[in-house]
Amino acid sequence: MAHRFFYEGSFDDDLLPLEGSEAHHLLHVLRLKEGDQVLLFNGTGIEVEGKIEKTGRKSVEIRVTGRRESGDETQVPLILATAVPKGDRFRWLVEKAAELGVTKLVPLITERSSVDPGENKLKKLQQTIVSAAKQSGQIRLMELAPVQQLGDFFNEIGESGAQLLIADPQGVEWSQLNQSNPNSSAAGTVILVGPEGGFSPEEVQAAQDAGAQAVKINAGILRIETAAILMAGLVRLP
């Protein structure tokens, strides 16, 4: 299987310059040569097949030999709005969400939140998203949104028509959720996951007033990242 690389640009031309860290990986880690076949994607739903035409010390020229559009138009949007776990656990959450094909991840500030990742940390996580997409075969990049207050998030999603699910130990069992696949909503699904102490009763009520269904996904109490990835995985089940 050809190696995949992220290309920051459009695929309008038939000869594409690959530079920076991706070129370094191709040249000095994988040690690919002229004539080798590669795949390029730019995160917009297009992937191209190409052949290495020319190599330099820090750059590579790729000749496009074929292209294809993403086949994920039938995969409905999935937004994961979650409190932020401590330390490197948030990077892990972002990585796994991107691998699962989450459309957008929104870091939330809630009443019991203890972590605000900050703008700089979010920028650094963009490379994690790219790496996860390369590894998992995703053609579109997951969007990592700015940090939002929970109330502001409710105002933003408004009347989107998406199915809204909130993780809550007092909710209905996942197996009883609408007696159907939650991915069946054409407008998509929004998952809400709270901090280690859980959402406050007022936040749960606000979510339910916004149309959310409270869902219990495990007998025990899960960490933020475990609950988030478990729910995203269940939604993305075929």
C-alpha positions, 0 to 999 in steps of 0.5 A: 500500500502506498504511503499517505502524506498530508498536502497543504494546498489545492490539487488544481495542478498536476505537479505538486510540491511537497515540503516541510515535515511531510517531505522530511518524513518521505525523504529521510524517514521512509527513504522513498525514491523517484518513481515510488507511488504515494497518496496525498490528501488535503483534508477537504475530501479529495485524495490523489494518487501520485508518483515521485517525479523529483527529489531534493534535500528538503522538497519533493515533486509529486506527479498526480496520476489519479484522484478520487472524491471522498466517499463519506458523504453518506456518513452523517456529521458527528460533533463531540462536545466534551470537557477537557481531561488533564495532561496528555489525555486530551491529546489522546482523546483528540487523536482517537476522535479523529481516527473514528471520523468525528466531524468536529470536536468542541472543548467545553467549559462547564461548571465543574471543569478544571482544565482550559486547554488554551489557544496555543495547545489547540494549535499544537494539536492540529498535527495530531489530527493530521497524523491520525487522519494519515494513519486511519485513512480519513480523507477529511480532517476533523475540525478542532473548535475553539473552547466554548462555554456550555451555554454558548454551545447550546445557542450555537447548535440551536435548531440544527435538527441533529440528535443531541445525546448527553452522557449521564449515569441517570440516563436510559441505557444505550441499548434502549436509545430510540430503539434505533441506531443513533446515527440515523438522524440525517442532520447528524449527532451531537455528543455531550460529555462532562468533566470528571465530576459530571455535569451539574443537575442544572446543566443536564436540565439545560441540555434536556431543555435543548432537546438532549436525551440523557444516555447511560453507557456504562455501569461504572463511572468513566473518565472523560476520554473513555466516555467520549470515545466510547460514545463516538465509537457507538455512533459510528458503528455501521 
